[in-house]
Structures are given as structure tokens and as C-alpha cells.
Amino acid sequence: MSKRPAKRGRPAIAGSPPKRQASGYSDAGASTTRRALRGFLAWSGSPARDIDDNEFTLRQRSRMLYMGAPIATGAVRTVRTNVVGTGVVPRPRIDAAALGMTAERADEWADAARREFALWADDRHACDALGLNDFWELQQLAMQAWLMSGDVFALVKRRKASRLRPYTLRLQLVEADRVCTPWTMGAGATGRVRTGMPYTITTGVNPDTGNLVYDGVEVSRDGEVVAYHVCSHHPWEDWDGPVEWTRVAAVGRKTGLPNVLHLMESERPGQYRGVPYLAQAIEPLLQMRRYTNAELDAAVIQASFSAFVKTEDPTDNPFNEVGDGVSGDGGGVSDDQSEYELGPGTINYMLPGEDITFGDPSRPNSGFGQFVESMATQVGAALEIPKDLLLKQFNSSYSASRAALMEAWKSFRMRRSWLVNDFCRPVWELFVSEAVASGRLDAPGFLTDPVARAAYLGCEWIGPSQGQLDPVKEINAELSAIGAGITTREAAAVRINGSDWDENIARVARENRALADAQPGTESDTSEVQQ
């Protein structure tokens, strides 16, 4: 018999790994066999599925936490106050070289533009379509609504000009809920129903254009935003009349200027709607609120000292007065013989055979403060607000407190940059365009030359400063940096108190002249002040 030829192949190597053994991420974060990860079955879809389908729930929970959880309220207001404060103010910085202007002429144009803008921005009836807020208050409202709801919209509207209000530009802030997909665009297989809301649509199709509509944002086949669908009022306010939608083009066809300003923070490519600021911290914030309320209730109960008296004759207490003992504060008496209430100084009469046993709540809990601070540290890490600033407790060393403040301001500056890019600069362009077109500002080439237009629109936006924990140390550090050429006086003025260095110099010069006029013969002192 002939022998079967031996099967040729790779020779076996002693100690080689067995077949199908996990390697790389399969044996690490992507493992499905490790005990710690076996039940961790995560699934993520597109931004439309992960965000749009859930943002209704996220908005409601974020708003409720803002209204009822002090730490959540403090987080939102801390960001609003540090990013916007009393207002992010424009400082025109036109490109004089590109326009062939002298520096003096450029400064004169910038001063004229600031005066014209103040005429519009300081008047609530001139800038707000509802006549409720001036431009600086609109900034505050836009930032706060953005944080609570995930995004906010500003509609560009026009009103007839008058003698006292020469500009037609008006802004109307629209809450996130009002920009949504019309119900008629969600029929068929393309319609996507929002999680938990069976009568609302997230993803739909505009039958007139064939474009997809992601929760009110209509995009072209290339993914570019082309329009927004705005509901006539809040979609759940039935008593405001029938629900109707208006399609608003994102950009004017003739002017090329925006019709809608959309303020949001993007987390993922292809995302068209924003996520509320508190979204990643909703669960711990809610649990902290519950824990705090439970501790507060326990402390109130322990503070109520009551005496219960047994009697053989219930008629000794004919009205069974078991109120909380606090008159004029919602307290009262109950006629229900089965009801007993606790309150300061209360005397309750019990029926024969009844008794009561008190539990010992051991309140206040000695670990309450430490636990809340520990949770606030985690929540603050998610919200980019260090615990010291979130709780407004600066009990650490100077270096630690200053490091916490500097870390928070990285986030504040970033969000201020977003606010400027999405809201302030487009508004400035809309305003200057109208001022030039109406002849109130002289800007040759603005309407015809895009280079000249960009040169005239150069503008720096200055908001509230970081502030100083130790002004002497920090101002001396700024002076040293100026002397070494590391920074400029203008940049230092913005960092220290958010002021304009050019204005400071002009005012100091006026003060020095006034001081010299009031005190003749003190030229040497005045020169020292000027230096």
C-alpha cells in the first residue's frame, strides 16, 4: 500500500497562541468576554438618532434641574455671568492699510460706528422685535437659553424706521422647541418619531424640495443648512391657536446675509441640533437634589419637638387639634381623628391604646457636606467648572484657587468665542450693512468690494474680565510682562478689567489736565502721573 503524502504547511511553533485568541482592543476595551465588560453592550447611532430623538427629554430635564436644583442653577448662571456679564461690547478694528486710511481716520470711523451701534443696541425697542431687551440683555438671554436647551435661534426681522429709531433691524430670539420638523413632513418610511413623544417627528422630508429635515433644520443633498422650519408658537401650547410652520431660508437670496442665527455647540460631525449643557450631568444632579431634600426634610423633622398625651376619654380633645402649631404659616388644625401632625410646640391627644415610637434620624449627617463636595467635583469636571467656582467656596490656597479660576476661564473664553462667531459678529455685519446702505456711515467700497467689506467689518468683542484674587500680585505680573515685551498694554487692560486701553489713555489725559488746572505749579507731579 502506498502511503498518503504528508500535508504540507507551516511548521508548528512551540508556545504559539491558540486560534481565535483575542488581541488588541478585543482583549481590552472592546472585549465581550471579560467579566467587567460582558454586560456593557453600548450602541451609538448617527447624530440624528443619538441627539435629535432624545433632545426633547434632555431639554425638559435640564430646564427642571435649572429651576429646582441649586447646583445646576449655579452652573448655568456662572457660565452666563462670566461669558456675557453685562454685555460683550464691540471695539471696531478696521484694516486701515487695506483701505488706504490713516490711523487717525480709521479711529474716527471706528468711533462713529460705535456711536451708531449704541444708538441701536441700547434701545430695547430698536433692537428687540418684542421690545423687551436691549442688545446686551439679548446676549444674556441667548446664552442662558443656549445652555438650558442646547441651542437657540435669532430671527432677523425688519420694522419701519422712524425719526428716533433710524434702523429697521430687529432680532427675535426663538426657543429651541419652536424649531422642529412639521408633522406633515414625517409621513411614510422617512418619518422618525421622537422617543417618548408619539406625535412629533424628528427626521422628515420636505415634499417641495426633497431635502431632509433634521428636527426643523432643512439641509441640501450636500448636507448644507438651507432653511429652518419655525413653529408659530410653542408646539404644545394648544390654546395659542393652530400650529403652523414657516420655512425661513437660512440666508437671504439677494443680500447673502443671514436670516436666522443658530447658536449651538457641535459635538459630532453632521450634527444639526445642540445638546443641553447639563445633559452629561443630569443623573448626578438629580440624585444630589433628592439627597439634599431628604437631608433637609430629616433635619426639619428632628427639629420638631412634640408631646403626645394619652387619655381615657377622647372627649377631652373634642376637636382633636393636631395642627403644626405654627399660626399664619400655612398651619392649621385637622378634624380627622386618624391624622397626627408634627410641629414646634405641638401637643397631640392620642386615643386609648395608641402609642408612638420615634426613630433616630441622627441629623444633621456629618458626612453630608463632604459627599456633596465630592459629587460637585465630578459634576464640575463634566461642566468644565472647578468645584471651587461651582460651589463659590474659595477655601483653598491662593495658588489652588487661582489655578481653578484659570482653568474655568479656558472654557468661558471658548464659549465667548462661540457666542461672538454665531451671534455678535453676524449682528454687527447686519447692522453695519444697513448703516452704510442708509448713508449713516461712509464706507467707500463696502457694498461692492469684498476685501473692503472685510476690512470695514474688523471688530474685537470685549466681555467681562477674569478678575483677580490678589490684585497686587497679578497687576505686577502684567507690568513685568509688558516690560519684557511678552504682552501689550491693550491686552493687559482687557484681561485685568475688560476696559479699552485707548479710552483709558484718553481719560487719564483729561484727568491730568484737570488736575494741573486745579493745582497750578504741580507740573512735576502731573508728569509723574503721565509716566
DODREN-934858 format. One record per residue (C-alpha): residue number from 1; residue in one letter; x negated, y negated, z. Coordinates in steps of 0.5 Angstrom, whole numbers, always signed. Each point is the difference from the previous one (the first is absolute). Layout:
BEGIN
<torvex NUM,A,<X,Y,Z>>
...
end
This chain:
BEGIN
<torvex 1,M,<+0,+0,+0>>
<torvex 2,S,<-2,-7,-2>>
<torvex 3,K,<-1,-5,+6>>
<torvex 4,R,<+4,-6,+0>>
<torvex 5,P,<-4,-6,-1>>
<torvex 6,A,<-1,-5,+6>>
<torvex 7,K,<+4,-6,+0>>
<torvex 8,R,<-5,-6,-1>>
<torvex 9,G,<+1,-6,+4>>
<torvex 10,R,<-3,-5,+5>>
<torvex 11,P,<-4,+4,+5>>
<torvex 12,A,<+3,-1,+7>>
<torvex 13,I,<-4,-4,+5>>
<torvex 14,A,<+0,+1,+7>>
<torvex 15,G,<+3,-4,+4>>
<torvex 16,S,<+4,-4,-6>>
<torvex 17,P,<+7,-3,+2>>
<torvex 18,P,<+6,+4,-1>>
<torvex 19,K,<+5,-1,-5>>
<torvex 20,R,<+5,-6,+0>>
<torvex 21,Q,<-3,-3,+6>>
<torvex 22,A,<+2,-7,+2>>
<torvex 23,S,<-5,-5,-2>>
<torvex 24,G,<-1,-8,+0>>
<torvex 25,Y,<+7,-3,+2>>
<torvex 26,S,<+3,+7,+0>>
<torvex 27,D,<-3,+1,+6>>
<torvex 28,A,<+0,-7,+3>>
<torvex 29,G,<+6,-5,+0>>
<torvex 30,A,<+4,+4,-6>>
<torvex 31,S,<+0,+7,+4>>
<torvex 32,T,<+6,+3,+0>>
<torvex 33,T,<-3,+6,+5>>
<torvex 34,R,<-3,-4,+6>>
<torvex 35,R,<+5,+0,+6>>
<torvex 36,A,<+0,-7,+1>>
<torvex 37,L,<+2,-2,-8>>
<torvex 38,R,<+4,+6,-1>>
<torvex 39,G,<+6,-4,+1>>
<torvex 40,F,<-2,-6,-3>>
<torvex 41,L,<+4,+0,-6>>
<torvex 42,A,<-1,-7,-3>>
<torvex 43,W,<+3,-2,-6>>
<torvex 44,S,<+0,-7,-4>>
<torvex 45,G,<+3,-2,-6>>
<torvex 46,S,<+0,-7,-4>>
<torvex 47,P,<+0,-7,+3>>
<torvex 48,A,<+8,+0,-2>>
<torvex 49,R,<+1,+7,+4>>
<torvex 50,D,<-4,-2,+6>>
<torvex 51,I,<+2,-7,+0>>
<torvex 52,D,<+6,-2,-3>>
<torvex 53,D,<+4,+6,+2>>
<torvex 54,N,<-2,-2,+7>>
<torvex 55,E,<+0,-7,+1>>
<torvex 56,F,<+7,-1,+2>>
<torvex 57,T,<-1,+4,+6>>
<torvex 58,L,<-7,-3,+1>>
<torvex 59,R,<+3,-7,+0>>
<torvex 60,Q,<+5,+1,+5>>
<torvex 61,R,<-4,+3,+5>>
<torvex 62,S,<-6,-5,-1>>
<torvex 63,R,<+6,-6,+1>>
<torvex 64,M,<+3,+3,+6>>
<torvex 65,L,<-7,+1,+3>>
<torvex 66,Y,<-2,-7,-1>>
<torvex 67,M,<+7,-2,+3>>
<torvex 68,G,<-1,+5,+6>>
<torvex 69,A,<-7,+2,+1>>
<torvex 70,P,<-4,-6,+3>>
<torvex 71,I,<-7,+3,-2>>
<torvex 72,A,<+3,+1,-7>>
<torvex 73,T,<+3,-7,+0>>
<torvex 74,G,<-7,-3,+2>>
<torvex 75,A,<-4,+4,-5>>
<torvex 76,V,<+5,-4,-6>>
<torvex 77,R,<-1,-6,+3>>
<torvex 78,T,<-7,+0,+2>>
<torvex 79,V,<-1,+1,-8>>
<torvex 80,R,<+4,-5,-2>>
<torvex 81,T,<-3,-5,+5>>
<torvex 82,N,<-7,+1,-2>>
<torvex 83,V,<+1,+1,-7>>
<torvex 84,V,<+5,-6,-1>>
<torvex 85,G,<+1,-4,+6>>
<torvex 86,T,<+2,-7,-1>>
<torvex 87,G,<-1,+1,-8>>
<torvex 88,V,<-5,+2,-5>>
<torvex 89,V,<-2,-7,-3>>
<torvex 90,P,<-3,-1,-7>>
<torvex 91,R,<-6,-4,-1>>
<torvex 92,P,<-1,-1,-7>>
<torvex 93,R,<-7,+1,-3>>
<torvex 94,I,<+1,-1,-7>>
<torvex 95,D,<-6,+1,-5>>
<torvex 96,A,<-3,-7,-2>>
<torvex 97,A,<-5,+2,-4>>
<torvex 98,A,<+4,+4,-5>>
<torvex 99,L,<+5,-6,+0>>
<torvex 100,G,<-6,-5,-1>>
<torvex 101,M,<+2,-3,+6>>
<torvex 102,T,<-4,-4,+5>>
<torvex 103,A,<+0,+3,+7>>
<torvex 104,E,<+4,-7,+3>>
<torvex 105,R,<+5,+1,-6>>
<torvex 106,A,<+1,+7,+2>>
<torvex 107,D,<+1,-2,+7>>
<torvex 108,E,<+5,-5,-2>>
<torvex 109,W,<+4,+5,-4>>
<torvex 110,A,<+0,+5,+6>>
<torvex 111,D,<+3,-5,+5>>
<torvex 112,A,<+5,-2,-5>>
<torvex 113,A,<+2,+8,-1>>
<torvex 114,R,<+0,+1,+8>>
<torvex 115,R,<+5,-6,+1>>
<torvex 116,E,<+5,+2,-6>>
<torvex 117,F,<+0,+7,+3>>
<torvex 118,A,<+1,-2,+7>>
<torvex 119,L,<+6,-4,-3>>
<torvex 120,W,<+3,+6,-2>>
<torvex 121,A,<-3,+5,+6>>
<torvex 122,D,<+2,-4,+6>>
<torvex 123,D,<+7,-1,-2>>
<torvex 124,R,<+5,+6,+1>>
<torvex 125,H,<+5,-2,-5>>
<torvex 126,A,<-5,-1,-5>>
<torvex 127,C,<-4,+7,+0>>
<torvex 128,D,<+5,+5,+3>>
<torvex 129,A,<+6,+2,-4>>
<torvex 130,L,<+4,+1,+6>>
<torvex 131,G,<-2,-7,+3>>
<torvex 132,L,<-2,+4,+7>>
<torvex 133,N,<-8,+0,+0>>
<torvex 134,D,<-6,-4,-3>>
<torvex 135,F,<-5,+3,-3>>
<torvex 136,W,<-5,+1,+6>>
<torvex 137,E,<+6,+4,+3>>
<torvex 138,L,<+2,+4,-6>>
<torvex 139,Q,<-7,+2,+0>>
<torvex 140,Q,<+1,+3,+8>>
<torvex 141,L,<+7,+3,-2>>
<torvex 142,A,<-3,+3,-6>>
<torvex 143,M,<-6,+3,+4>>
<torvex 144,Q,<+5,+3,+5>>
<torvex 145,A,<+5,+3,-5>>
<torvex 146,W,<-6,+3,-4>>
<torvex 147,L,<-3,+3,+7>>
<torvex 148,M,<+7,+3,+2>>
<torvex 149,S,<+3,+2,-6>>
<torvex 150,G,<-6,+2,-4>>
<torvex 151,D,<+1,-5,-6>>
<torvex 152,V,<+4,-7,-1>>
<torvex 153,F,<+2,-4,-6>>
<torvex 154,A,<+0,-7,-2>>
<torvex 155,L,<+4,-2,-6>>
<torvex 156,V,<-2,-6,-4>>
<torvex 157,K,<+6,-5,-1>>
<torvex 158,R,<+2,-7,-2>>
<torvex 159,R,<+4,-5,+2>>
<torvex 160,K,<+2,-7,-3>>
<torvex 161,A,<-6,-5,+2>>
<torvex 162,S,<+2,-7,+4>>
<torvex 163,R,<-3,-6,+2>>
<torvex 164,L,<-2,+2,+6>>
<torvex 165,R,<-2,+7,-2>>
<torvex 166,P,<-3,+0,-7>>
<torvex 167,Y,<-2,+7,+0>>
<torvex 168,T,<+5,+6,-3>>
<torvex 169,L,<-4,+5,+3>>
<torvex 170,R,<+4,+4,+6>>
<torvex 171,L,<-2,+7,+3>>
<torvex 172,Q,<+5,+5,+3>>
<torvex 173,L,<-3,+6,+4>>
<torvex 174,V,<+4,+6,-1>>
<torvex 175,E,<-1,+6,+5>>
<torvex 176,A,<-2,+7,-3>>
<torvex 177,D,<+6,+3,+1>>
<torvex 178,R,<+3,-4,-6>>
<torvex 179,V,<-4,+2,-5>>
<torvex 180,C,<+2,+7,-2>>
<torvex 181,T,<+2,+4,-5>>
<torvex 182,P,<+7,-1,-3>>
<torvex 183,W,<+5,+6,+2>>
<torvex 184,T,<+2,+0,-8>>
<torvex 185,M,<-8,+2,-2>>
<torvex 186,G,<+0,+6,+4>>
<torvex 187,A,<+5,+5,-3>>
<torvex 188,G,<-3,+6,-3>>
<torvex 189,A,<-6,+4,+1>>
<torvex 190,T,<-4,-6,+0>>
<torvex 191,G,<+3,-3,+6>>
<torvex 192,R,<-4,+1,+7>>
<torvex 193,V,<+5,+0,+6>>
<torvex 194,R,<-4,-3,+6>>
<torvex 195,T,<-1,+4,+6>>
<torvex 196,G,<+6,-1,+5>>
<torvex 197,M,<+4,-4,-4>>
<torvex 198,P,<+4,+4,-5>>
<torvex 199,Y,<+3,-6,-3>>
<torvex 200,T,<-7,-4,-2>>
<torvex 201,I,<-4,+1,-6>>
<torvex 202,T,<-8,-1,+0>>
<torvex 203,T,<-2,+2,-6>>
<torvex 204,G,<+4,-1,-6>>
<torvex 205,V,<+0,-2,-8>>
<torvex 206,N,<+2,-7,-3>>
<torvex 207,P,<+5,+2,-5>>
<torvex 208,D,<-1,-6,-4>>
<torvex 209,T,<-8,+0,+0>>
<torvex 210,G,<-1,+7,+1>>
<torvex 211,N,<-5,-2,+6>>
<torvex 212,L,<-1,+4,+6>>
<torvex 213,V,<+3,-4,+6>>
<torvex 214,Y,<-4,+2,+7>>
<torvex 215,D,<+4,-3,+6>>
<torvex 216,G,<+2,-6,-4>>
<torvex 217,V,<-6,-1,-4>>
<torvex 218,E,<+0,+1,-7>>
<torvex 219,V,<-6,+2,-4>>
<torvex 220,S,<-2,+1,-7>>
<torvex 221,R,<-2,+6,-3>>
<torvex 222,D,<-8,-2,+1>>
<torvex 223,G,<+2,-1,+8>>
<torvex 224,E,<+0,-8,+0>>
<torvex 225,V,<+5,-3,+4>>
<torvex 226,V,<+5,-4,-5>>
<torvex 227,A,<+6,-1,+5>>
<torvex 228,Y,<+4,+0,+6>>
<torvex 229,H,<+7,+2,+2>>
<torvex 230,V,<+2,-4,+5>>
<torvex 231,C,<+7,+1,+4>>
<torvex 232,S,<+5,-6,+1>>
<torvex 233,H,<+0,+1,+8>>
<torvex 234,H,<-3,+6,+5>>
<torvex 235,P,<+3,+6,-4>>
<torvex 236,W,<+3,+3,+7>>
<torvex 237,E,<+4,-7,+1>>
<torvex 238,D,<+6,+2,-3>>
<torvex 239,W,<+4,-6,+3>>
<torvex 240,D,<-4,-5,-4>>
<torvex 241,G,<+3,+2,-7>>
<torvex 242,P,<-1,+5,-5>>
<torvex 243,V,<-7,+3,-1>>
<torvex 244,E,<-3,-3,-6>>
<torvex 245,W,<-7,+0,-3>>
<torvex 246,T,<-4,-5,-4>>
<torvex 247,R,<-6,+2,-4>>
<torvex 248,V,<-5,-5,+0>>
<torvex 249,A,<-6,+0,-4>>
<torvex 250,A,<-7,+0,+3>>
<torvex 251,V,<-3,-5,-4>>
<torvex 252,G,<+3,-6,-4>>
<torvex 253,R,<+0,+2,-7>>
<torvex 254,K,<-1,-7,-3>>
<torvex 255,T,<-4,-3,+6>>
<torvex 256,G,<-4,+6,+2>>
<torvex 257,L,<+1,-2,+8>>
<torvex 258,P,<+3,+5,+5>>
<torvex 259,N,<+7,+0,+1>>
<torvex 260,V,<-1,+5,+6>>
<torvex 261,L,<-6,+0,+5>>
<torvex 262,H,<+0,+7,+3>>
<torvex 263,L,<-4,+0,+7>>
<torvex 264,M,<-3,+7,+2>>
<torvex 265,E,<-6,+5,+2>>
<torvex 266,S,<-1,+5,-5>>
<torvex 267,E,<-3,+7,+3>>
<torvex 268,R,<+0,+4,-6>>
<torvex 269,P,<+0,-1,-8>>
<torvex 270,G,<+6,+0,-3>>
<torvex 271,Q,<+4,-3,+6>>
<torvex 272,Y,<+5,-5,-1>>
<torvex 273,R,<+3,-1,+7>>
<torvex 274,G,<-3,-1,+6>>
<torvex 275,V,<-1,+4,+7>>
<torvex 276,P,<+2,-4,+6>>
<torvex 277,Y,<-6,-2,+4>>
<torvex 278,L,<+3,+4,+6>>
<torvex 279,A,<+1,+7,-4>>
<torvex 280,Q,<-6,+4,+3>>
<torvex 281,A,<+1,-2,+7>>
<torvex 282,I,<+8,+1,+0>>
<torvex 283,E,<+0,+6,+4>>
<torvex 284,P,<-5,-2,+6>>
<torvex 285,L,<+3,-7,+0>>
<torvex 286,L,<+7,+3,+1>>
<torvex 287,Q,<-3,+5,+6>>
<torvex 288,M,<-3,-6,+3>>
<torvex 289,R,<+6,-3,+0>>
<torvex 290,R,<+4,+5,+3>>
<torvex 291,Y,<-5,+2,+5>>
<torvex 292,T,<+0,-8,+2>>
<torvex 293,N,<+7,+0,+1>>
<torvex 294,A,<+0,+7,+4>>
<torvex 295,E,<-5,-3,+5>>
<torvex 296,L,<+4,-7,+0>>
<torvex 297,D,<+6,+4,+2>>
<torvex 298,A,<-3,+4,+5>>
<torvex 299,A,<-3,-6,+4>>
<torvex 300,V,<+7,-3,+0>>
<torvex 301,I,<+3,+6,+3>>
<torvex 302,Q,<-5,+0,+5>>
<torvex 303,A,<+0,-7,+2>>
<torvex 304,S,<+8,+1,+1>>
<torvex 305,F,<+1,+2,+8>>
<torvex 306,S,<+7,+2,+1>>
<torvex 307,A,<+3,+3,+6>>
<torvex 308,F,<+5,+6,+0>>
<torvex 309,V,<+5,+1,+6>>
<torvex 310,K,<+5,+6,+1>>
<torvex 311,T,<+7,-1,+2>>
<torvex 312,E,<+5,+5,+2>>
<torvex 313,D,<+6,-5,-2>>
<torvex 314,P,<-1,-2,-7>>
<torvex 315,T,<+5,-6,+1>>
<torvex 316,D,<-6,-4,+4>>
<torvex 317,N,<-2,-1,-7>>
<torvex 318,P,<+6,-2,-4>>
<torvex 319,F,<-3,-3,-6>>
<torvex 320,N,<-6,+5,+0>>
<torvex 321,E,<-4,-6,-1>>
<torvex 322,V,<-6,+2,-3>>
<torvex 323,G,<-3,-6,-5>>
<torvex 324,D,<-7,-1,+0>>
<torvex 325,G,<+0,-6,+5>>
<torvex 326,V,<-2,-5,-5>>
<torvex 327,S,<+5,-5,-1>>
<torvex 328,G,<+0,-4,-6>>
<torvex 329,D,<-5,+4,-4>>
<torvex 330,G,<+5,+5,-3>>
<torvex 331,G,<+1,+4,+6>>
<torvex 332,G,<+7,+2,+2>>
<torvex 333,V,<+4,+5,+4>>
<torvex 334,S,<+3,+6,-3>>
<torvex 335,D,<+6,+4,+3>>
<torvex 336,D,<-2,+6,-3>>
<torvex 337,Q,<-1,+5,+6>>
<torvex 338,S,<-5,+4,-3>>
<torvex 339,E,<-4,-6,-2>>
<torvex 340,Y,<-6,-2,+4>>
<torvex 341,E,<-5,-5,-2>>
<torvex 342,L,<-7,-2,+3>>
<torvex 343,G,<-2,-8,+1>>
<torvex 344,P,<-3,-4,+5>>
<torvex 345,G,<+3,+0,+7>>
<torvex 346,T,<+6,+4,-2>>
<torvex 347,I,<+4,+4,+5>>
<torvex 348,N,<+4,+6,-3>>
<torvex 349,Y,<+5,+4,+4>>
<torvex 350,M,<+0,+8,-2>>
<torvex 351,L,<+6,+5,+0>>
<torvex 352,P,<-1,+5,+6>>
<torvex 353,G,<-4,+6,-2>>
<torvex 354,E,<-4,-5,-5>>
<torvex 355,D,<-8,-1,+1>>
<torvex 356,I,<-5,-2,-5>>
<torvex 357,T,<-8,+1,-1>>
<torvex 358,F,<-5,-5,-2>>
<torvex 359,G,<-5,+2,-5>>
<torvex 360,D,<-7,-3,+1>>
<torvex 361,P,<-2,-3,-7>>
<torvex 362,S,<-7,-3,+3>>
<torvex 363,R,<+1,-6,-4>>
<torvex 364,P,<-4,-4,-2>>
<torvex 365,N,<-4,+5,-3>>
<torvex 366,S,<-7,-1,+1>>
<torvex 367,G,<-3,+2,-7>>
<torvex 368,F,<+6,-4,-4>>
<torvex 369,G,<-5,-6,-2>>
<torvex 370,Q,<-6,+5,-2>>
<torvex 371,F,<+4,+4,-4>>
<torvex 372,V,<+4,-6,-4>>
<torvex 373,E,<-7,-3,-1>>
<torvex 374,S,<-3,+7,-3>>
<torvex 375,M,<+6,+0,-4>>
<torvex 376,A,<-1,-7,-2>>
<torvex 377,T,<-7,+1,-2>>
<torvex 378,Q,<+3,+6,-5>>
<torvex 379,V,<+5,-5,-3>>
<torvex 380,G,<-4,-6,-1>>
<torvex 381,A,<-5,+5,-4>>
<torvex 382,A,<+5,+1,-5>>
<torvex 383,L,<+3,-7,+0>>
<torvex 384,E,<-7,-3,+0>>
<torvex 385,I,<+1,-4,+6>>
<torvex 386,P,<-5,+2,+6>>
<torvex 387,K,<+3,+2,+7>>
<torvex 388,D,<-2,-7,+3>>
<torvex 389,L,<+3,-4,-5>>
<torvex 390,L,<+6,+4,-1>>
<torvex 391,L,<+2,+0,+8>>
<torvex 392,K,<-3,-7,+1>>
<torvex 393,Q,<-5,+2,+5>>
<torvex 394,F,<-7,-2,-1>>
<torvex 395,N,<-3,+3,+7>>
<torvex 396,S,<-6,+3,-4>>
<torvex 397,S,<-7,-3,+0>>
<torvex 398,Y,<-1,-6,-5>>
<torvex 399,S,<-3,+4,-5>>
<torvex 400,A,<+5,+5,+0>>
<torvex 401,S,<+6,-5,+0>>
<torvex 402,R,<-4,-4,-6>>
<torvex 403,A,<-1,+7,-4>>
<torvex 404,A,<+7,+2,+1>>
<torvex 405,L,<+2,-7,-3>>
<torvex 406,M,<-4,+0,-6>>
<torvex 407,E,<+2,+7,-2>>
<torvex 408,A,<+7,-2,+1>>
<torvex 409,W,<-2,-6,-5>>
<torvex 410,K,<-2,+4,-5>>
<torvex 411,S,<+7,+3,-1>>
<torvex 412,F,<+3,-7,+1>>
<torvex 413,R,<-4,-3,-6>>
<torvex 414,M,<+1,+5,-4>>
<torvex 415,R,<+8,-1,+1>>
<torvex 416,R,<-1,-7,-1>>
<torvex 417,S,<-4,+1,-7>>
<torvex 418,W,<+6,+4,-2>>
<torvex 419,L,<+5,-5,+2>>
<torvex 420,V,<-4,-5,-4>>
<torvex 421,N,<+0,+4,-6>>
<torvex 422,D,<+7,+2,+0>>
<torvex 423,F,<+4,-6,+3>>
<torvex 424,C,<-4,-6,+1>>
<torvex 425,R,<-4,+0,-7>>
<torvex 426,P,<+6,+1,-4>>
<torvex 427,V,<+4,-5,+3>>
<torvex 428,W,<-6,-5,-1>>
<torvex 429,E,<+0,+2,-7>>
<torvex 430,L,<+7,-1,-1>>
<torvex 431,F,<+0,-7,+4>>
<torvex 432,V,<-6,-3,-4>>
<torvex 433,S,<+3,+2,-7>>
<torvex 434,E,<+6,-4,+2>>
<torvex 435,A,<-3,-6,+3>>
<torvex 436,V,<-5,+0,-7>>
<torvex 437,A,<+6,+1,-4>>
<torvex 438,S,<+4,-5,+3>>
<torvex 439,G,<-5,-5,+0>>
<torvex 440,R,<-1,-1,+7>>
<torvex 441,L,<-7,+3,+0>>
<torvex 442,D,<-5,-2,-6>>
<torvex 443,A,<-4,+6,-2>>
<torvex 444,P,<-2,+0,-8>>
<torvex 445,G,<+0,+7,-3>>
<torvex 446,F,<+3,+3,+6>>
<torvex 447,L,<+6,+2,-5>>
<torvex 448,T,<-4,+2,-6>>
<torvex 449,D,<-7,+3,+2>>
<torvex 450,P,<+0,+6,+5>>
<torvex 451,V,<-7,-2,+2>>
<torvex 452,A,<+2,-7,+2>>
<torvex 453,R,<+6,+3,+3>>
<torvex 454,A,<-4,+5,+5>>
<torvex 455,A,<-5,-6,+1>>
<torvex 456,Y,<+6,-4,+3>>
<torvex 457,L,<+3,+6,+4>>
<torvex 458,G,<-6,+1,+4>>
<torvex 459,C,<+2,+0,+7>>
<torvex 460,E,<-2,+2,+7>>
<torvex 461,W,<+5,+2,+5>>
<torvex 462,I,<-2,-1,+8>>
<torvex 463,G,<+4,+3,+5>>
<torvex 464,P,<-1,+0,+8>>
<torvex 465,S,<-7,+2,+2>>
<torvex 466,Q,<-2,+6,+4>>
<torvex 467,G,<-1,-5,+7>>
<torvex 468,Q,<-6,+1,+5>>
<torvex 469,L,<+0,+4,+6>>
<torvex 470,D,<-7,-4,+2>>
<torvex 471,P,<+1,-7,-4>>
<torvex 472,V,<-7,-2,+2>>
<torvex 473,K,<-4,+6,-2>>
<torvex 474,E,<+4,+1,-6>>
<torvex 475,I,<-1,-7,-3>>
<torvex 476,N,<-7,+0,+2>>
<torvex 477,A,<-1,+6,-4>>
<torvex 478,E,<+4,-3,-6>>
<torvex 479,L,<-5,-6,+1>>
<torvex 480,S,<-6,+5,-1>>
<torvex 481,A,<+3,+3,-6>>
<torvex 482,I,<+1,-7,-3>>
<torvex 483,G,<-7,-2,+2>>
<torvex 484,A,<-3,+7,-3>>
<torvex 485,G,<+4,-1,-7>>
<torvex 486,I,<+4,+6,+1>>
<torvex 487,T,<+7,-4,+0>>
<torvex 488,T,<+2,-6,-1>>
<torvex 489,R,<+4,-6,+4>>
<torvex 490,E,<+6,+1,-4>>
<torvex 491,A,<+0,+8,+1>>
<torvex 492,A,<-1,-1,+8>>
<torvex 493,A,<+6,-5,+0>>
<torvex 494,V,<+5,+5,-3>>
<torvex 495,R,<-3,+5,+5>>
<torvex 496,I,<+0,-4,+6>>
<torvex 497,N,<+7,-3,+0>>
<torvex 498,G,<+2,+0,-7>>
<torvex 499,S,<-1,-7,-2>>
<torvex 500,D,<-2,-3,-6>>
<torvex 501,W,<-7,-3,+0>>
<torvex 502,D,<+1,-5,-5>>
<torvex 503,E,<+5,-3,+4>>
<torvex 504,N,<-4,+1,+7>>
<torvex 505,I,<-5,-5,-3>>
<torvex 506,A,<+5,-5,-3>>
<torvex 507,R,<+3,+0,+7>>
<torvex 508,V,<-7,+0,+4>>
<torvex 509,A,<-2,-6,-4>>
<torvex 510,R,<+6,-4,+1>>
<torvex 511,E,<+0,+1,+8>>
<torvex 512,N,<-8,-2,-1>>
<torvex 513,R,<+2,-7,-3>>
<torvex 514,A,<+6,-1,+5>>
<torvex 515,L,<-5,+2,+6>>
<torvex 516,A,<-5,-5,-3>>
<torvex 517,D,<+5,-5,-1>>
<torvex 518,A,<+3,+0,+7>>
<torvex 519,Q,<-7,+1,+3>>
<torvex 520,P,<-5,-6,-3>>
<torvex 521,G,<-7,+2,+1>>
<torvex 522,T,<+0,+7,+0>>
<torvex 523,E,<-2,+2,-7>>
<torvex 524,S,<-6,+5,+3>>
<torvex 525,D,<+6,+4,+4>>
<torvex 526,T,<+4,+0,-7>>
<torvex 527,S,<-6,+2,-4>>
<torvex 528,E,<-1,+6,+5>>
<torvex 529,V,<+8,+2,-1>>
<torvex 530,Q,<-1,+0,-7>>
<torvex 531,Q,<-6,+4,+0>>
end
